[in-house]
């Protein structure tokens, strides 16, 4: 269990009790494609990522911060937290599920996602376990993993998203008669997803059984990820995946809980040791430009400016 995980537990619990399930996954019959992004103002330094708990916060918060010097976006990637991998006990299969708050963001992509993309900010969908036994590491067959990958890629296409983030927590493997983690499941899933969306982003929240099962049958999926990051907020830990430093975030902070001095120190270390990503969690609707400046000064040599 990582530091500052209460928000994620709350999200998973709300998803579990929400009334309507997306049975059978999503389809892409009427794609809502993203517009060509604007060219962001020049910014030299690591990629900044913001996870946003959409049960209580707006995705648009990620677009409210600019750098005082040059006007570039503080955040380059905004992650919708979180959709779920649920389990259909009748069909005995996993399916992609959106609670009411995630669905509201997706169904209102024109007002909740497109404004960020128009600023050059990538928008990803995080997918999380939901206490039902279904997870990324226990598909019973390659075909089952491929079917779930299609649900993910269909959602990306339908809502005009920029990619998928995998967070293998709260699956509670074994519930509802599901299997324990196996070595091939995540490899099959990520391989199928990458094949179906070669130009999109795939990221790994480096936690859970899936994160330690990246190789199977002569296939190693490490290079299929664009990013991987440390899941323990307020700490430094290099993800154990064979990606270049430019794709890794050993630093992770909770904007509402990690001390500013720690955030600054982790940012300084990120630059000093040549890593290319800086992960933040729980960006809320408050004006946090003073706190955010603590790490942007280290990452980019500039204070942050807040524009409501």
KOLDO-336034 format. One record per residue (C-alpha): y, z, x; residue number from 1. Coordinates in steps of 0.05 Angstrom, whole numbers, plus 32768, in hexadecimal, padded with zeros to 4 digits. Layout:
BEGIN
<r><Y>Y</Y><Z>Z</Z><X>X</X><n>NUM</n></r>
...
This chain:
BEGIN
<r><Y>8000</Y><Z>8000</Z><X>8000</X><n>1</n></r>
<r><Y>8040</Y><Z>7FEB</Z><X>8021</X><n>2</n></r>
<r><Y>8083</Y><Z>800D</Z><X>8025</X><n>3</n></r>
<r><Y>80B1</Y><Z>8004</Z><X>7FE9</X><n>4</n></r>
<r><Y>807C</Y><Z>7FE6</Z><X>7FBD</X><n>5</n></r>
<r><Y>808F</Y><Z>8009</Z><X>7F7B</X><n>6</n></r>
<r><Y>80B5</Y><Z>7FCD</Z><X>7F61</X><n>7</n></r>
<r><Y>8078</Y><Z>7FA1</Z><X>7F6C</X><n>8</n></r>
<r><Y>804A</Y><Z>7FD2</Z><X>7F48</X><n>9</n></r>
<r><Y>807A</Y><Z>7FD3</Z><X>7F0E</X><n>10</n></r>
<r><Y>807C</Y><Z>7F88</Z><X>7F0B</X><n>11</n></r>
<r><Y>8030</Y><Z>7F82</Z><X>7F0B</X><n>12</n></r>
<r><Y>802A</Y><Z>7FB7</Z><X>7ED5</X><n>13</n></r>
<r><Y>805C</Y><Z>7F95</Z><X>7EA8</X><n>14</n></r>
<r><Y>8038</Y><Z>7F54</Z><X>7EB1</X><n>15</n></r>
<r><Y>7FF6</Y><Z>7F74</Z><X>7E9D</X><n>16</n></r>
<r><Y>8010</Y><Z>7F8C</Z><X>7E5A</X><n>17</n></r>
<r><Y>803B</Y><Z>7F50</Z><X>7E48</X><n>18</n></r>
<r><Y>8022</Y><Z>7F31</Z><X>7E08</X><n>19</n></r>
<r><Y>801A</Y><Z>7EE8</Z><X>7E15</X><n>20</n></r>
<r><Y>7FEC</Y><Z>7ECA</Z><X>7E49</X><n>21</n></r>
<r><Y>7FF3</Y><Z>7E85</Z><X>7E67</X><n>22</n></r>
<r><Y>7FAA</Y><Z>7E73</Z><X>7E58</X><n>23</n></r>
<r><Y>7F90</Y><Z>7E39</Z><X>7E81</X><n>24</n></r>
<r><Y>7FCC</Y><Z>7E38</Z><X>7EAF</X><n>25</n></r>
<r><Y>8009</Y><Z>7E0A</Z><X>7EAC</X><n>26</n></r>
<r><Y>800D</Y><Z>7DBF</Z><X>7EA8</X><n>27</n></r>
<r><Y>803E</Y><Z>7D8F</Z><X>7EC5</X><n>28</n></r>
<r><Y>8044</Y><Z>7D5E</Z><X>7E8C</X><n>29</n></r>
<r><Y>808F</Y><Z>7D62</Z><X>7E8B</X><n>30</n></r>
<r><Y>80A5</Y><Z>7D71</Z><X>7ED3</X><n>31</n></r>
<r><Y>80E8</Y><Z>7D94</Z><X>7EDA</X><n>32</n></r>
<r><Y>80F7</Y><Z>7D7A</Z><X>7F1F</X><n>33</n></r>
<r><Y>8129</Y><Z>7D9D</Z><X>7F4C</X><n>34</n></r>
<r><Y>8169</Y><Z>7D78</Z><X>7F5D</X><n>35</n></r>
<r><Y>8176</Y><Z>7D5F</Z><X>7FA3</X><n>36</n></r>
<r><Y>8190</Y><Z>7D9E</Z><X>7FC5</X><n>37</n></r>
<r><Y>81D5</Y><Z>7DA2</Z><X>7FE1</X><n>38</n></r>
<r><Y>81DC</Y><Z>7DA5</Z><X>802C</X><n>39</n></r>
<r><Y>81EA</Y><Z>7DEE</Z><X>803A</X><n>40</n></r>
<r><Y>8223</Y><Z>7E01</Z><X>8067</X><n>41</n></r>
<r><Y>820C</Y><Z>7E04</Z><X>80AF</X><n>42</n></r>
<r><Y>81E9</Y><Z>7E44</Z><X>80C2</X><n>43</n></r>
<r><Y>81C6</Y><Z>7E52</Z><X>8104</X><n>44</n></r>
<r><Y>8191</Y><Z>7E88</Z><X>8104</X><n>45</n></r>
<r><Y>8152</Y><Z>7E9F</Z><X>80E0</X><n>46</n></r>
<r><Y>813E</Y><Z>7E8C</Z><X>8099</X><n>47</n></r>
<r><Y>8150</Y><Z>7EC5</Z><X>806A</X><n>48</n></r>
<r><Y>8121</Y><Z>7ED2</Z><X>802F</X><n>49</n></r>
<r><Y>8131</Y><Z>7EFA</Z><X>7FF0</X><n>50</n></r>
<r><Y>80FA</Y><Z>7F13</Z><X>7FC1</X><n>51</n></r>
<r><Y>8119</Y><Z>7F20</Z><X>7F7C</X><n>52</n></r>
<r><Y>80F8</Y><Z>7F4D</Z><X>7F48</X><n>53</n></r>
<r><Y>8107</Y><Z>7F23</Z><X>7F0A</X><n>54</n></r>
<r><Y>80F0</Y><Z>7F5B</Z><X>7EDB</X><n>55</n></r>
<r><Y>8133</Y><Z>7F7B</Z><X>7EEA</X><n>56</n></r>
<r><Y>815E</Y><Z>7F4C</Z><X>7F13</X><n>57</n></r>
<r><Y>8179</Y><Z>7F05</Z><X>7F11</X><n>58</n></r>
<r><Y>8162</Y><Z>7ECE</Z><X>7F3F</X><n>59</n></r>
<r><Y>81AB</Y><Z>7EB8</Z><X>7F43</X><n>60</n></r>
<r><Y>81BA</Y><Z>7EF5</Z><X>7F6F</X><n>61</n></r>
<r><Y>819E</Y><Z>7ECE</Z><X>7FAA</X><n>62</n></r>
<r><Y>81D7</Y><Z>7E9C</Z><X>7FA5</X><n>63</n></r>
<r><Y>820F</Y><Z>7ECF</Z><X>7FA4</X><n>64</n></r>
<r><Y>8212</Y><Z>7EDD</Z><X>7FEF</X><n>65</n></r>
<r><Y>8232</Y><Z>7EB0</Z><X>8023</X><n>66</n></r>
<r><Y>8242</Y><Z>7EBA</Z><X>806C</X><n>67</n></r>
<r><Y>828B</Y><Z>7ECA</Z><X>807A</X><n>68</n></r>
<r><Y>8289</Y><Z>7E9D</Z><X>80B7</X><n>69</n></r>
<r><Y>8279</Y><Z>7E56</Z><X>80A1</X><n>70</n></r>
<r><Y>8266</Y><Z>7E63</Z><X>8059</X><n>71</n></r>
<r><Y>821B</Y><Z>7E58</Z><X>805F</X><n>72</n></r>
<r><Y>81EB</Y><Z>7E78</Z><X>802E</X><n>73</n></r>
<r><Y>81D2</Y><Z>7EBC</Z><X>8044</X><n>74</n></r>
<r><Y>818F</Y><Z>7EAF</Z><X>8022</X><n>75</n></r>
<r><Y>8168</Y><Z>7E6F</Z><X>802E</X><n>76</n></r>
<r><Y>812B</Y><Z>7E7E</Z><X>8003</X><n>77</n></r>
<r><Y>8129</Y><Z>7EA5</Z><X>7FC1</X><n>78</n></r>
<r><Y>80E5</Y><Z>7EBC</Z><X>7FA7</X><n>79</n></r>
<r><Y>80D7</Y><Z>7EC8</Z><X>7F5E</X><n>80</n></r>
<r><Y>80B0</Y><Z>7F09</Z><X>7F5B</X><n>81</n></r>
<r><Y>807E</Y><Z>7F02</Z><X>7F3D</X><n>82</n></r>
<r><Y>804C</Y><Z>7ED8</Z><X>7F16</X><n>83</n></r>
<r><Y>8004</Y><Z>7EF2</Z><X>7F13</X><n>84</n></r>
<r><Y>7FBD</Y><Z>7EDC</Z><X>7F1D</X><n>85</n></r>
<r><Y>7F9A</Y><Z>7EF6</Z><X>7EDF</X><n>86</n></r>
<r><Y>7F52</Y><Z>7EF5</Z><X>7EC9</X><n>87</n></r>
<r><Y>7F37</Y><Z>7ED7</Z><X>7E88</X><n>88</n></r>
<r><Y>7EFA</Y><Z>7F01</Z><X>7E77</X><n>89</n></r>
<r><Y>7EE0</Y><Z>7ECE</Z><X>7E45</X><n>90</n></r>
<r><Y>7EE5</Y><Z>7E91</Z><X>7E72</X><n>91</n></r>
<r><Y>7ED7</Y><Z>7EBC</Z><X>7EB0</X><n>92</n></r>
<r><Y>7F0E</Y><Z>7E99</Z><X>7ED7</X><n>93</n></r>
<r><Y>7F51</Y><Z>7EA7</Z><X>7EF6</X><n>94</n></r>
<r><Y>7F91</Y><Z>7E8C</Z><X>7ED8</X><n>95</n></r>
<r><Y>7FDB</Y><Z>7E8C</Z><X>7EE9</X><n>96</n></r>
<r><Y>8003</Y><Z>7EBB</Z><X>7EBE</X><n>97</n></r>
<r><Y>804D</Y><Z>7EC5</Z><X>7EB3</X><n>98</n></r>
<r><Y>8068</Y><Z>7F05</Z><X>7E94</X><n>99</n></r>
<r><Y>80A4</Y><Z>7EFF</Z><X>7E66</X><n>100</n></r>
<r><Y>80D7</Y><Z>7F07</Z><X>7E9D</X><n>101</n></r>
<r><Y>80B8</Y><Z>7ED4</Z><X>7ECC</X><n>102</n></r>
<r><Y>80AF</Y><Z>7EA3</Z><X>7E93</X><n>103</n></r>
<r><Y>80F8</Y><Z>7EAC</Z><X>7E80</X><n>104</n></r>
<r><Y>810E</Y><Z>7E98</Z><X>7EC6</X><n>105</n></r>
<r><Y>80DF</Y><Z>7E5B</Z><X>7EC7</X><n>106</n></r>
<r><Y>80EF</Y><Z>7E44</Z><X>7E80</X><n>107</n></r>
<r><Y>8139</Y><Z>7E48</Z><X>7E91</X><n>108</n></r>
<r><Y>8134</Y><Z>7E25</Z><X>7ED4</X><n>109</n></r>
<r><Y>8174</Y><Z>7DFF</Z><X>7EC8</X><n>110</n></r>
<r><Y>819D</Y><Z>7E3F</Z><X>7EC8</X><n>111</n></r>
<r><Y>8171</Y><Z>7E6D</Z><X>7EF2</X><n>112</n></r>
<r><Y>8154</Y><Z>7E40</Z><X>7F29</X><n>113</n></r>
<r><Y>817B</Y><Z>7DFF</Z><X>7F2E</X><n>114</n></r>
<r><Y>81BD</Y><Z>7E22</Z><X>7F41</X><n>115</n></r>
<r><Y>819B</Y><Z>7E40</Z><X>7F7E</X><n>116</n></r>
<r><Y>817B</Y><Z>7DFE</Z><X>7F91</X><n>117</n></r>
<r><Y>81BE</Y><Z>7DDB</Z><X>7F89</X><n>118</n></r>
<r><Y>81D8</Y><Z>7E0A</Z><X>7FBF</X><n>119</n></r>
<r><Y>819E</Y><Z>7DF8</Z><X>7FED</X><n>120</n></r>
<r><Y>8175</Y><Z>7E37</Z><X>7FE0</X><n>121</n></r>
<r><Y>812A</Y><Z>7E2C</Z><X>7FD8</X><n>122</n></r>
<r><Y>810A</Y><Z>7E4F</Z><X>7F9C</X><n>123</n></r>
<r><Y>80C1</Y><Z>7E65</Z><X>7FA1</X><n>124</n></r>
<r><Y>8092</Y><Z>7E87</Z><X>7F71</X><n>125</n></r>
<r><Y>806B</Y><Z>7EC3</Z><X>7F89</X><n>126</n></r>
<r><Y>8026</Y><Z>7ECE</Z><X>7F6C</X><n>127</n></r>
<r><Y>8009</Y><Z>7F15</Z><X>7F6A</X><n>128</n></r>
<r><Y>7FC9</Y><Z>7F37</Z><X>7F53</X><n>129</n></r>
<r><Y>7FCA</Y><Z>7F5B</Z><X>7F11</X><n>130</n></r>
<r><Y>7F93</Y><Z>7F91</Z><X>7F12</X><n>131</n></r>
<r><Y>7F62</Y><Z>7F64</Z><X>7EEE</X><n>132</n></r>
<r><Y>7F32</Y><Z>7F53</Z><X>7F27</X><n>133</n></r>
<r><Y>7F4C</Y><Z>7F0D</Z><X>7F33</X><n>134</n></r>
<r><Y>7F68</Y><Z>7F00</Z><X>7F78</X><n>135</n></r>
<r><Y>7F71</Y><Z>7EC9</Z><X>7FAB</X><n>136</n></r>
<r><Y>7F34</Y><Z>7EE0</Z><X>7FD2</X><n>137</n></r>
<r><Y>7EFD</Y><Z>7EE2</Z><X>7F9E</X><n>138</n></r>
<r><Y>7EF8</Y><Z>7E9F</Z><X>7F7C</X><n>139</n></r>
<r><Y>7EAE</Y><Z>7E94</Z><X>7F6E</X><n>140</n></r>
<r><Y>7EAF</Y><Z>7E4B</Z><X>7F84</X><n>141</n></r>
<r><Y>7ED9</Y><Z>7E17</Z><X>7FA7</X><n>142</n></r>
<r><Y>7EE3</Y><Z>7DF5</Z><X>7F63</X><n>143</n></r>
<r><Y>7F00</Y><Z>7E35</Z><X>7F46</X><n>144</n></r>
<r><Y>7F30</Y><Z>7E3C</Z><X>7F80</X><n>145</n></r>
<r><Y>7F45</Y><Z>7DF4</Z><X>7F79</X><n>146</n></r>
<r><Y>7F50</Y><Z>7DFD</Z><X>7F2E</X><n>147</n></r>
<r><Y>7F80</Y><Z>7E37</Z><X>7F3B</X><n>148</n></r>
<r><Y>7FA4</Y><Z>7E10</Z><X>7F71</X><n>149</n></r>
<r><Y>7FB0</Y><Z>7DDA</Z><X>7F3D</X><n>150</n></r>
<r><Y>7FCF</Y><Z>7E0D</Z><X>7F0E</X><n>151</n></r>
<r><Y>7FFE</Y><Z>7E22</Z><X>7F47</X><n>152</n></r>
<r><Y>8012</Y><Z>7DDB</Z><X>7F5A</X><n>153</n></r>
<r><Y>801C</Y><Z>7DC9</Z><X>7F11</X><n>154</n></r>
<r><Y>804C</Y><Z>7E04</Z><X>7F09</X><n>155</n></r>
<r><Y>8073</Y><Z>7DEE</Z><X>7F46</X><n>156</n></r>
<r><Y>8078</Y><Z>7DA8</Z><X>7F2A</X><n>157</n></r>
<r><Y>8088</Y><Z>7DBD</Z><X>7EE3</X><n>158</n></r>
<r><Y>80C0</Y><Z>7DED</Z><X>7EF5</X><n>159</n></r>
<r><Y>80DB</Y><Z>7DC8</Z><X>7F31</X><n>160</n></r>
<r><Y>80CB</Y><Z>7E00</Z><X>7F63</X><n>161</n></r>
<r><Y>80CA</Y><Z>7DFB</Z><X>7FAE</X><n>162</n></r>
<r><Y>8088</Y><Z>7E1E</Z><X>7FBB</X><n>163</n></r>
<r><Y>8056</Y><Z>7E57</Z><X>7FB2</X><n>164</n></r>
<r><Y>8052</Y><Z>7E9C</Z><X>7FD2</X><n>165</n></r>
<r><Y>800F</Y><Z>7EC1</Z><X>7FD6</X><n>166</n></r>
<r><Y>8010</Y><Z>7F0D</Z><X>7FCF</X><n>167</n></r>
<r><Y>7FC9</Y><Z>7F28</Z><X>7FCD</X><n>168</n></r>
<r><Y>7FD6</Y><Z>7F6D</Z><X>7FB0</X><n>169</n></r>
<r><Y>7FC0</Y><Z>7F91</Z><X>7F71</X><n>170</n></r>
<r><Y>7F86</Y><Z>7F62</Z><X>7F64</X><n>171</n></r>
<r><Y>7F55</Y><Z>7F9D</Z><X>7F60</X><n>172</n></r>
<r><Y>7F1B</Y><Z>7F71</Z><X>7F74</X><n>173</n></r>
<r><Y>7EDC</Y><Z>7F81</Z><X>7F4C</X><n>174</n></r>
<r><Y>7EFF</Y><Z>7F92</Z><X>7F0A</X><n>175</n></r>
<r><Y>7EE4</Y><Z>7F6D</Z><X>7ECD</X><n>176</n></r>
<r><Y>7EA5</Y><Z>7F5B</Z><X>7EF3</X><n>177</n></r>
<r><Y>7ECA</Y><Z>7F31</Z><X>7F26</X><n>178</n></r>
<r><Y>7EB0</Y><Z>7F27</Z><X>7F6D</X><n>179</n></r>
<r><Y>7EC6</Y><Z>7F47</Z><X>7FAD</X><n>180</n></r>
<r><Y>7EEE</Y><Z>7F1F</Z><X>7FDF</X><n>181</n></r>
<r><Y>7EC9</Y><Z>7EE6</Z><X>8001</X><n>182</n></r>
<r><Y>7EDA</Y><Z>7EBE</Z><X>803F</X><n>183</n></r>
<r><Y>7EE3</Y><Z>7E79</Z><X>8020</X><n>184</n></r>
<r><Y>7F0D</Y><Z>7E87</Z><X>7FE2</X><n>185</n></r>
<r><Y>7F53</Y><Z>7E89</Z><X>8000</X><n>186</n></r>
<r><Y>7F44</Y><Z>7E51</Z><X>8030</X><n>187</n></r>
<r><Y>7F30</Y><Z>7E24</Z><X>7FF6</X><n>188</n></r>
<r><Y>7F6C</Y><Z>7E39</Z><X>7FCC</X><n>189</n></r>
<r><Y>7FA1</Y><Z>7E2D</Z><X>8001</X><n>190</n></r>
<r><Y>7F81</Y><Z>7DED</Z><X>8019</X><n>191</n></r>
<r><Y>7F81</Y><Z>7DD1</Z><X>7FD2</X><n>192</n></r>
<r><Y>7FC8</Y><Z>7DE8</Z><X>7FC5</X><n>193</n></r>
<r><Y>7FE2</Y><Z>7DC9</Z><X>8006</X><n>194</n></r>
<r><Y>7FBF</Y><Z>7D87</Z><X>7FF5</X><n>195</n></r>
<r><Y>7FDF</Y><Z>7D86</Z><X>7FB0</X><n>196</n></r>
<r><Y>8026</Y><Z>7D96</Z><X>7FC7</X><n>197</n></r>
<r><Y>802E</Y><Z>7D7E</Z><X>800F</X><n>198</n></r>
<r><Y>8079</Y><Z>7D82</Z><X>800F</X><n>199</n></r>
<r><Y>8081</Y><Z>7DC7</Z><X>7FF1</X><n>200</n></r>
<r><Y>8083</Y><Z>7E0D</Z><X>800F</X><n>201</n></r>
<r><Y>8048</Y><Z>7E3D</Z><X>8012</X><n>202</n></r>
<r><Y>8053</Y><Z>7E84</Z><X>802C</X><n>203</n></r>
<r><Y>8027</Y><Z>7EBF</Z><X>803A</X><n>204</n></r>
<r><Y>8039</Y><Z>7F07</Z><X>802B</X><n>205</n></r>
<r><Y>800D</Y><Z>7F22</Z><X>8062</X><n>206</n></r>
<r><Y>7FE4</Y><Z>7F55</Z><X>803B</X><n>207</n></r>
<r><Y>7FA2</Y><Z>7F5D</Z><X>8018</X><n>208</n></r>
<r><Y>7F5D</Y><Z>7F3E</Z><X>8021</X><n>209</n></r>
<r><Y>7F75</Y><Z>7EF7</Z><X>801E</X><n>210</n></r>
<r><Y>7FA4</Y><Z>7F00</Z><X>8059</X><n>211</n></r>
<r><Y>7F69</Y><Z>7F0F</Z><X>8087</X><n>212</n></r>
<r><Y>7F3F</Y><Z>7ED5</Z><X>806F</X><n>213</n></r>
<r><Y>7F62</Y><Z>7E98</Z><X>8089</X><n>214</n></r>
<r><Y>7F27</Y><Z>7E74</Z><X>80A8</X><n>215</n></r>
<r><Y>7EE6</Y><Z>7E5B</Z><X>8089</X><n>216</n></r>
<r><Y>7EB5</Y><Z>7E22</Z><X>8095</X><n>217</n></r>
<r><Y>7EDB</Y><Z>7E08</Z><X>80D0</X><n>218</n></r>
<r><Y>7F1D</Y><Z>7E06</Z><X>80AA</X><n>219</n></r>
<r><Y>7F58</Y><Z>7E33</Z><X>80BE</X><n>220</n></r>
<r><Y>7F91</Y><Z>7E33</Z><X>808C</X><n>221</n></r>
<r><Y>7FC5</Y><Z>7E54</Z><X>80B8</X><n>222</n></r>
<r><Y>7FEB</Y><Z>7E13</Z><X>80C4</X><n>223</n></r>
<r><Y>7FED</Y><Z>7E05</Z><X>8079</X><n>224</n></r>
<r><Y>8021</Y><Z>7E3D</Z><X>8070</X><n>225</n></r>
<r><Y>806B</Y><Z>7E33</Z><X>807B</X><n>226</n></r>
<r><Y>8079</Y><Z>7E7E</Z><X>8081</X><n>227</n></r>
<r><Y>8057</Y><Z>7EC1</Z><X>8088</X><n>228</n></r>
<r><Y>8078</Y><Z>7F06</Z><X>8086</X><n>229</n></r>
<r><Y>806D</Y><Z>7F50</Z><X>8090</X><n>230</n></r>
<r><Y>8063</Y><Z>7F73</Z><X>804D</X><n>231</n></r>
<r><Y>8078</Y><Z>7FBA</Z><X>8062</X><n>232</n></r>
<r><Y>80C2</Y><Z>7FC5</Z><X>8055</X><n>233</n></r>
<r><Y>80EB</Y><Z>7FE8</Z><X>8089</X><n>234</n></r>
<r><Y>80B9</Y><Z>7FD6</Z><X>80C0</X><n>235</n></r>
<r><Y>80AA</Y><Z>7FA3</Z><X>80F6</X><n>236</n></r>
<r><Y>8066</Y><Z>7F83</Z><X>80F7</X><n>237</n></r>
<r><Y>8055</Y><Z>7F3D</Z><X>810F</X><n>238</n></r>
<r><Y>8028</Y><Z>7F1A</Z><X>80DB</X><n>239</n></r>
<r><Y>7FE3</Y><Z>7F0B</Z><X>80F7</X><n>240</n></r>
<r><Y>7FE3</Y><Z>7EC1</Z><X>80EA</X><n>241</n></r>
<r><Y>7FE6</Y><Z>7E87</Z><X>811B</X><n>242</n></r>
<r><Y>802B</Y><Z>7E6C</Z><X>810A</X><n>243</n></r>
<r><Y>8066</Y><Z>7E61</Z><X>8138</X><n>244</n></r>
<r><Y>809A</Y><Z>7E98</Z><X>813D</X><n>245</n></r>
<r><Y>80CA</Y><Z>7E6C</Z><X>8116</X><n>246</n></r>
<r><Y>809D</Y><Z>7E75</Z><X>80D8</X><n>247</n></r>
<r><Y>8092</Y><Z>7EC1</Z><X>80DD</X><n>248</n></r>
<r><Y>80B8</Y><Z>7EFE</Z><X>80C5</X><n>249</n></r>
<r><Y>80A2</Y><Z>7F3E</Z><X>80E8</X><n>250</n></r>
<r><Y>80DE</Y><Z>7F60</Z><X>80C8</X><n>251</n></r>
<r><Y>80DE</Y><Z>7F75</Z><X>807F</X><n>252</n></r>
<r><Y>8112</Y><Z>7F9D</Z><X>8059</X><n>253</n></r>
<r><Y>811E</Y><Z>7FB7</Z><X>8013</X><n>254</n></r>
<r><Y>8168</Y><Z>7FAB</Z><X>8003</X><n>255</n></r>
<r><Y>816A</Y><Z>7FE8</Z><X>7FD6</X><n>256</n></r>
<r><Y>8143</Y><Z>8018</Z><X>8003</X><n>257</n></r>
<r><Y>8142</Y><Z>8005</Z><X>804D</X><n>258</n></r>
<r><Y>817C</Y><Z>8025</Z><X>8073</X><n>259</n></r>
<r><Y>81B1</Y><Z>7FF5</Z><X>808A</X><n>260</n></r>
<r><Y>81A7</Y><Z>800B</Z><X>80D2</X><n>261</n></r>
<r><Y>815D</Y><Z>7FF9</Z><X>80CD</X><n>262</n></r>
<r><Y>816D</Y><Z>7FB6</Z><X>80AD</X><n>263</n></r>
<r><Y>819E</Y><Z>7FA7</Z><X>80E6</X><n>264</n></r>
<r><Y>816D</Y><Z>7FBC</Z><X>811B</X><n>265</n></r>
<r><Y>8135</Y><Z>7F91</Z><X>80FE</X><n>266</n></r>
<r><Y>8165</Y><Z>7F56</Z><X>80FA</X><n>267</n></r>
<r><Y>817A</Y><Z>7F5F</Z><X>8142</X><n>268</n></r>
<r><Y>8131</Y><Z>7F62</Z><X>8158</X><n>269</n></r>
<r><Y>8122</Y><Z>7F23</Z><X>8130</X><n>270</n></r>
<r><Y>8155</Y><Z>7EFC</Z><X>8156</X><n>271</n></r>
<r><Y>8147</Y><Z>7F1D</Z><X>8199</X><n>272</n></r>
<r><Y>80FC</Y><Z>7F0E</Z><X>8196</X><n>273</n></r>
<r><Y>8106</Y><Z>7EC7</Z><X>817C</X><n>274</n></r>
<r><Y>80E9</Y><Z>7ECC</Z><X>8135</X><n>275</n></r>
<r><Y>8101</Y><Z>7E9D</Z><X>8100</X><n>276</n></r>
<r><Y>80FD</Y><Z>7EC2</Z><X>80BE</X><n>277</n></r>
<r><Y>811B</Y><Z>7F02</Z><X>80A2</X><n>278</n></r>
<r><Y>80FD</Y><Z>7F1E</Z><X>8061</X><n>279</n></r>
<r><Y>8122</Y><Z>7F46</Z><X>802D</X><n>280</n></r>
<r><Y>810A</Y><Z>7F64</Z><X>7FEB</X><n>281</n></r>
<r><Y>8129</Y><Z>7F7D</Z><X>7FAB</X><n>282</n></r>
<r><Y>816C</Y><Z>7F5A</Z><X>7FAB</X><n>283</n></r>
<r><Y>818E</Y><Z>7F75</Z><X>7F6D</X><n>284</n></r>
<r><Y>81CE</Y><Z>7F67</Z><X>7F48</X><n>285</n></r>
<r><Y>81FA</Y><Z>7F98</Z><X>7F6D</X><n>286</n></r>
<r><Y>822E</Y><Z>7F82</Z><X>7FA0</X><n>287</n></r>
<r><Y>8208</Y><Z>7F90</Z><X>7FE0</X><n>288</n></r>
<r><Y>8230</Y><Z>7F66</Z><X>8011</X><n>289</n></r>
<r><Y>823F</Y><Z>7FA2</Z><X>803D</X><n>290</n></r>
<r><Y>81F5</Y><Z>7FB2</Z><X>8044</X><n>291</n></r>
<r><Y>81E2</Y><Z>7F69</Z><X>804C</X><n>292</n></r>
<r><Y>8217</Y><Z>7F61</Z><X>8082</X><n>293</n></r>
<r><Y>81F1</Y><Z>7F94</Z><X>80AB</X><n>294</n></r>
<r><Y>81BB</Y><Z>7F60</Z><X>80B7</X><n>295</n></r>
<r><Y>81E2</Y><Z>7F1F</Z><X>80B1</X><n>296</n></r>
<r><Y>820E</Y><Z>7F35</Z><X>80EB</X><n>297</n></r>
<r><Y>81CF</Y><Z>7F3A</Z><X>8116</X><n>298</n></r>
<r><Y>81AE</Y><Z>7EFB</Z><X>80FB</X><n>299</n></r>
<r><Y>81EA</Y><Z>7ECD</Z><X>80F6</X><n>300</n></r>
<r><Y>8225</Y><Z>7EF0</Z><X>8117</X><n>301</n></r>
<r><Y>824A</Y><Z>7EF5</Z><X>80D4</X><n>302</n></r>
<r><Y>8258</Y><Z>7F25</Z><X>809C</X><n>303</n></r>
<r><Y>8240</Y><Z>7F14</Z><X>8056</X><n>304</n></r>
<r><Y>826E</Y><Z>7F05</Z><X>801C</X><n>305</n></r>
<r><Y>825C</Y><Z>7F13</Z><X>7FD3</X><n>306</n></r>
<r><Y>8272</Y><Z>7EE4</Z><X>7F9B</X><n>307</n></r>
<r><Y>825E</Y><Z>7EFD</Z><X>7F55</X><n>308</n></r>
